[in-house]
Amino acid sequence: MVIRYILCWPVLVIIAIANGALREIGYGSDLTELQAHQVSTAAGVFFTGLFIWFLSRRWPLASAAQAWTIGSIWLVMTVAFEFLFGHYVAGHPWSRLLHDYDILAGRVWLLLLVWVASAPYVFFRFSRPGA
């Protein structure tokens, strides 16, 4: 089951790219950069949540440990992709990539990462009888 979920991770990347495109061609010009970042993060949590919920219904997880394993693997893959692709392919400097991790400046990207890591467990937990 873990392999199935890992093979679905690229869909999370597609969701993130589509969410970014929605921000750029939609509401991004009507908000400050920080507001657009925050709205985009909230939208990302929502859209990734829908997809992870769908996966949890399609392929129910066997245990909390399996859910945390998947979430942890997804977290590592997401951060690695963000930094490796962002720096070596998109050419962004490390400082720009780290900018979204400044929670004290209102950058809430970390919330999306926490969600990606914990959502498999959340949906596992709520799918159990008596939850």
C-alpha positions in Angstrom: 0.0 0.0 0.0 2.8 2.4 0.8 4.2 2.0 -2.8 0.8 2.9 -4.2 0.7 6.1 -2.2 4.3 7.0 -3.1 3.4 6.5 -6.8 0.5 8.9 -6.3 2.8 11.6 -4.9 3.4 13.2 -8.4 -0.3 14.1 -8.4 0.4 16.3 -5.4 3.0 18.1 -7.5 0.4 18.6 -10.2 -2.1 19.9 -7.7 0.6 22.3 -6.4 1.4 23.5 -9.9 -2.3 24.0 -10.8 -2.8 25.9 -7.5 0.2 28.2 -8.3 -1.2 28.8 -11.8 -4.6 29.6 -10.3 -2.9 32.1 -8.1 -1.0 33.7 -10.9 -3.8 34.0 -13.4 -6.6 34.5 -10.9 -6.6 36.2 -7.6 -2.8 36.9 -7.2 -3.0 40.4 -8.8 -5.9 41.4 -6.6 -4.0 40.7 -3.3 -0.6 41.6 -1.8 2.1 39.0 -2.4 1.8 37.9 1.2 -2.0 37.6 1.1 -1.8 35.7 -2.2 0.8 33.4 -0.6 -1.5 32.8 2.4 -4.6 32.2 0.2 -2.6 29.9 -2.1 -1.4 27.9 0.9 -5.0 27.5 2.2 -6.1 26.4 -1.2 -3.2 24.0 -1.4 -4.3 22.5 1.9 -7.9 22.1 0.6 -7.0 20.6 -2.8 -4.3 18.2 -1.4 -6.8 17.2 1.3 -9.4 16.3 -1.3 -6.9 14.2 -3.2 -5.6 12.5 0.0 -9.2 11.9 1.2 -9.9 10.2 -2.2 -6.8 8.0 -1.9 -7.8 7.0 1.7 -11.2 6.0 0.4 -9.8 4.1 -2.6 -7.0 2.4 -0.7 -7.7 2.4 3.0 -4.6 2.3 5.1 -4.0 -0.6 7.5 -2.5 1.2 10.4 -1.5 4.5 12.0 2.1 3.6 11.4 1.5 3.1 7.7 -0.3 6.4 7.5 2.6 8.2 9.3 5.1 6.4 7.0 3.4 7.6 3.9 3.1 11.2 5.3 6.8 11.2 6.2 7.8 10.0 2.8 5.6 12.5 1.1 7.1 15.3 3.3 10.6 14.4 2.4 9.8 14.0 -1.3 8.0 17.4 -1.3 10.8 19.3 0.4 13.4 17.6 -1.7 11.5 18.5 -4.9 10.9 22.1 -3.8 14.6 22.7 -3.1 16.2 20.6 -5.8 13.8 21.6 -8.6 13.5 25.1 -7.3 17.2 25.7 -7.2 18.7 23.5 -9.9 15.9 23.6 -12.5 14.0 26.9 -11.9 17.2 28.7 -10.8 15.9 30.2 -7.7 18.5 31.2 -5.1 18.4 29.4 -1.8 17.4 32.5 0.0 14.2 32.8 -2.1 13.4 29.1 -1.4 13.9 29.6 2.3 11.7 32.7 2.4 8.5 30.8 2.5 9.6 29.1 5.7 9.6 32.4 7.7 6.4 31.9 9.8 7.1 35.0 11.8 6.8 37.0 8.6 3.4 35.5 7.9 4.7 32.9 5.5 2.5 29.9 6.1 4.0 27.3 3.7 5.0 25.2 6.7 1.3 24.5 7.3 1.0 22.8 4.0 4.0 20.7 4.8 2.5 19.7 8.1 -0.7 18.9 6.4 1.0 16.7 3.7 2.8 14.8 6.5 -0.3 14.4 8.8 -3.2 14.1 6.4 -2.8 10.3 5.7 -3.1 9.8 9.5 -6.0 12.2 9.9 -8.0 10.4 7.2 -6.9 7.0 8.5 -8.1 8.0 12.0 -11.4 9.4 10.9 -12.1 6.4 8.6 -12.0 4.0 11.6 -15.3 2.9 13.2 -16.0 4.8 16.3 -13.7 7.7 15.4 
